[in-house]
Amino acid sequence: MSPPFPDPEEEFTIETRFSPSALAVVYEGSCLDLLQCMPSEAARLVVTSPPYNIGKAYERRIELDAYLEQQSRVIEECHRVLAPGGSICWQVGNYVDRGEIVPLDTVLYPIFRSLGLKMRNRIVWHFEHGLHCTNRLSGRYETICWFTKGDEYIFDVDPIRIPQKYPGKKHFKGPKAGEYSGNPLGKNPGDVWPIPNVKNNHVEKTDHPCQFPVELIERLVLSMSEPGDLVFDPFLGAGTSVIAAIRHGRRGVGAETDPSYVQIARERIMLEARGELKTRPMGRPIYDPIDAGRSLTVNPYFDRKTGQGKLAMERRKTS
């Protein structure tokens, strides 16, 4: 039986060790050490973004085979603590080796499948800002691999529906002719999620270089768990998974090895518990410079007569 969420007037505490009754746990240390303290089938949702092994400040780059072996140990333990009908959402990008990319979801998939987990969706998280590449197209998406433990699992699309594209559309024939054809709560968001990533001007930005936007995890928490359930993140980072969990009446547990990120996570979680954390609201439309009244909306290098960029035309002439 899950513990009740506390009264808002009660003092909110963040535990440093796992406890079945804790509402929030931030463990400073290896997730494997934390997992050893967690009973089997304790979590309803495991959601994380592990290091991509690309040499970020918070990770030590190792060979791909060794990285996969390391990930395999963590995934096996996450499978153990996952309850029947629970979900694992593993969000990854690409491993890059001397300019060649390896999509991590493709090489991690066999590990999940070998444990009997079943993929329900490969969710594409699309964003518009990031590093600019010169020898290949700039990467503007990452993937969330959603697996379930068994065929009977929790999934409720209603809390994460998005506005209908044609809200007034009606059936034009058949027994429902003249009636509205769309779900009044909105439509299924599909498996491509355009959500801004957390860059320098984002309201949620911290010193962590690769943090989740809260609304990305909110969708997973709301659709794949129920109030009182345990949400576990083995690579907690800036604490976003625990924030999304407690925001919606779930319990949140996570591990992080970097002391500075542990401190950031604890501060953000406490702000959330007090209702003071600033985040981008779920469902807010993507920023549109025209709607915002920005004057720089026309490319000065674009030739309207030819429909081509002036610089591209000049380069062709000189090449």
SULSUL-V966053 format. One record per residue. N is the residue number from 1. RES is the residue in one small letter. PHI is phi in whole degrees, 0 to 359 (NA if undefined). OMEGA is omega in radians with two decimals (999 if undefined). BURIAL is b if it has 16 or more other C-alpha atoms within 10 Angstrom, else e. Layout:
BEGIN
N,RES,PHI,OMEGA,BURIAL
N,RES,PHI,OMEGA,BURIAL
END
This chain:
BEGIN
1,m,NA,-3.11,e
2,s,286,3.12,e
3,p,291,3.13,e
4,p,291,3.08,e
5,f,290,-2.99,e
6,p,288,3.02,e
7,d,296,-3.12,e
8,p,304,-3.13,e
9,e,280,-3.14,e
10,e,282,-3.14,e
11,e,290,3.13,e
12,f,266,-3.13,e
13,t,236,3.07,e
14,i,251,-3.13,b
15,e,281,3.10,e
16,t,258,3.09,e
17,r,230,-3.12,b
18,f,292,3.04,b
19,s,215,-3.13,e
20,p,300,-3.10,e
21,s,263,-3.08,e
22,a,289,3.08,b
23,l,273,3.11,b
24,a,213,3.11,b
25,v,229,3.00,b
26,v,239,-3.08,b
27,y,262,3.11,b
28,e,269,-3.11,b
29,g,151,-3.10,b
30,s,293,3.10,e
31,c,295,3.11,b
32,l,294,3.08,b
33,d,293,3.11,e
34,l,294,-3.11,b
35,l,299,3.12,b
36,q,296,-3.13,e
37,c,269,-3.08,e
38,m,261,3.13,b
39,p,289,3.10,e
40,s,297,3.05,e
41,e,61,-3.10,e
42,a,272,-3.01,b
43,a,256,3.06,b
44,r,268,-3.11,b
45,l,219,2.98,b
46,v,249,-3.12,b
47,v,222,-3.07,b
48,t,198,2.97,b
49,s,230,-3.10,b
50,p,288,3.02,b
51,p,304,-3.09,b
52,y,269,-3.13,b
53,n,62,3.13,b
54,i,243,3.04,e
55,g,87,3.07,e
56,k,296,-3.08,e
57,a,300,-3.06,e
58,y,266,-3.12,e
59,e,223,3.06,e
60,r,253,-3.05,e
61,r,293,3.09,e
62,i,228,3.13,e
63,e,295,-3.02,e
64,l,301,-3.12,b
65,d,299,3.11,e
66,a,293,3.10,e
67,y,297,-3.14,e
68,l,295,3.09,b
69,e,295,3.11,e
70,q,296,3.13,e
71,q,296,-3.12,e
72,s,300,3.14,b
73,r,297,3.14,e
74,v,292,-3.11,b
75,i,297,3.11,b
76,e,299,3.13,e
77,e,290,3.08,b
78,c,297,3.09,b
79,h,297,-3.14,b
80,r,297,-3.07,b
81,v,276,-3.14,b
82,l,277,-3.14,b
83,a,286,3.03,b
84,p,304,-3.08,b
85,g,84,3.13,b
86,g,275,-3.07,b
87,s,233,2.96,b
88,i,242,3.08,b
89,c,240,-3.06,b
90,w,250,-3.05,b
91,q,262,-3.06,b
92,v,220,3.06,b
93,g,240,-3.09,b
94,n,241,2.92,b
95,y,273,-3.09,b
96,v,244,-3.12,b
97,d,229,3.13,e
98,r,52,3.08,e
99,g,89,3.10,e
100,e,266,-3.13,e
101,i,257,3.04,e
102,v,236,3.12,e
103,p,295,-3.03,e
104,l,295,3.13,b
105,d,295,-3.12,b
106,t,287,-3.12,e
107,v,273,3.08,e
108,l,273,-3.08,b
109,y,308,-3.12,b
110,p,301,3.13,e
111,i,295,3.12,b
112,f,297,-3.09,b
113,r,295,-3.13,e
114,s,294,3.13,e
115,l,270,3.13,e
116,g,88,3.10,e
117,l,286,-3.07,b
118,k,242,-3.13,b
119,m,284,3.12,b
120,r,257,3.09,e
121,n,206,2.92,e
122,r,247,-3.03,b
123,i,278,3.10,b
124,v,265,3.06,b
125,w,267,-3.09,b
126,h,257,3.08,b
127,f,221,-2.97,b
128,e,251,-3.08,e
129,h,232,3.14,e
130,g,168,3.14,e
131,l,294,3.10,e
132,h,262,-3.13,e
133,c,268,3.11,e
134,t,249,-3.09,e
135,n,252,3.04,e
136,r,200,3.13,e
137,l,292,-3.13,e
138,s,294,-3.13,e
139,g,285,-3.12,b
140,r,227,3.04,b
141,y,205,2.95,b
142,e,225,-3.06,b
143,t,238,3.02,b
144,i,245,3.12,b
145,c,271,-3.10,b
146,w,257,3.11,b
147,f,242,3.07,b
148,t,238,3.10,b
149,k,263,-3.11,b
150,g,107,-3.11,e
151,d,272,3.07,e
152,e,260,-3.03,e
153,y,214,3.13,b
154,i,280,2.98,b
155,f,203,3.13,b
156,d,231,-3.07,e
157,v,281,-3.03,b
158,d,304,-3.10,e
159,p,292,-3.07,e
160,i,241,3.09,b
161,r,297,3.13,b
162,i,242,-3.08,b
163,p,302,3.07,b
164,q,296,3.08,b
165,k,291,3.09,e
166,y,234,-3.02,e
167,p,296,-3.13,e
168,g,262,-3.10,e
169,k,293,-3.12,e
170,k,235,3.02,e
171,h,295,-3.09,e
172,f,259,3.07,e
173,k,204,3.14,e
174,g,86,-3.07,e
175,p,294,3.14,e
176,k,256,-3.12,e
177,a,305,-3.14,e
178,g,92,3.12,e
179,e,271,3.09,e
180,y,296,-3.05,e
181,s,266,-3.09,e
182,g,271,3.06,b
183,n,294,-3.11,e
184,p,297,3.12,e
185,l,276,-3.09,e
186,g,116,-3.09,b
187,k,254,3.03,b
188,n,302,-3.06,e
189,p,290,-3.14,b
190,g,74,-3.07,e
191,d,252,2.98,e
192,v,239,-3.04,e
193,w,248,3.06,e
194,p,278,-3.13,b
195,i,226,-3.13,b
196,p,302,3.05,b
197,n,278,-3.02,b
198,v,275,3.08,b
199,k,249,-2.95,b
200,n,303,-3.10,e
201,n,266,-3.13,e
202,h,281,-3.09,e
203,v,299,-3.08,e
204,e,265,-2.98,b
205,k,299,3.03,b
206,t,235,3.11,b
207,d,282,3.10,e
208,h,287,-3.03,b
209,p,284,-3.06,e
210,c,220,-3.09,b
211,q,265,3.06,b
212,f,293,2.81,b
213,p,286,-3.04,b
214,v,301,-3.07,b
215,e,296,3.09,b
216,l,297,-3.13,b
217,i,284,3.10,b
218,e,303,3.13,b
219,r,301,-3.12,b
220,l,289,-3.14,b
221,v,297,-3.08,b
222,l,292,-3.05,b
223,s,269,-3.01,b
224,m,240,3.07,b
225,s,212,-3.14,b
226,e,236,3.12,b
227,p,308,-3.12,b
228,g,91,-3.13,b
229,d,290,3.11,b
230,l,264,3.06,b
231,v,250,-3.06,b
232,f,241,3.09,b
233,d,233,-3.11,b
234,p,288,3.11,b
235,f,233,-2.87,b
236,l,290,-3.14,b
237,g,61,-3.08,b
238,a,274,3.01,b
239,g,89,-3.01,b
240,t,298,-3.10,b
241,s,296,3.11,b
242,v,292,3.10,b
243,i,300,3.14,b
244,a,297,-3.13,b
245,a,294,-3.06,b
246,i,288,3.08,b
247,r,299,-3.06,b
248,h,245,2.99,b
249,g,74,3.02,b
250,r,258,3.02,b
251,r,261,-3.09,b
252,g,234,3.13,b
253,v,227,3.12,b
254,g,205,3.11,b
255,a,238,3.11,b
256,e,210,-3.07,b
257,t,271,-3.07,b
258,d,275,-3.10,e
259,p,301,-3.13,e
260,s,292,3.11,e
261,y,285,3.04,b
262,v,301,3.14,b
263,q,296,3.10,b
264,i,299,-3.12,b
265,a,299,-3.12,b
266,r,297,3.14,b
267,e,296,-3.12,e
268,r,292,3.14,b
269,i,296,3.11,b
270,m,295,3.08,b
271,l,298,3.11,e
272,e,297,-3.14,b
273,a,298,3.12,b
274,r,269,-3.13,e
275,g,75,-3.05,e
276,e,247,-3.10,e
277,l,285,3.12,e
278,k,273,3.13,e
279,t,222,3.05,e
280,r,283,-3.07,e
281,p,296,3.03,e
282,m,300,3.05,e
283,g,85,3.12,e
284,r,295,-3.14,e
285,p,300,3.08,e
286,i,297,-3.12,e
287,y,303,3.10,e
288,d,240,-3.08,e
289,p,298,3.13,e
290,i,290,3.10,e
291,d,299,-3.11,e
292,a,278,3.10,e
293,g,80,3.11,e
294,r,290,-3.10,e
295,s,278,-3.11,e
296,l,275,-3.12,e
297,t,242,3.12,e
298,v,242,3.14,e
299,n,292,-3.12,e
300,p,293,3.14,e
301,y,266,-3.08,e
302,f,269,3.11,e
303,d,263,-3.08,e
304,r,295,-3.09,e
305,k,291,-3.10,e
306,t,267,-3.10,e
307,g,73,-3.12,e
308,q,233,3.08,e
309,g,284,-3.11,e
310,k,298,-3.12,e
311,l,295,3.12,e
312,a,296,3.13,e
313,m,294,-3.14,e
314,e,293,3.13,e
315,r,294,3.12,e
316,r,295,-3.11,e
317,k,293,-3.07,e
318,t,269,-3.10,e
319,s,271,999,e
END
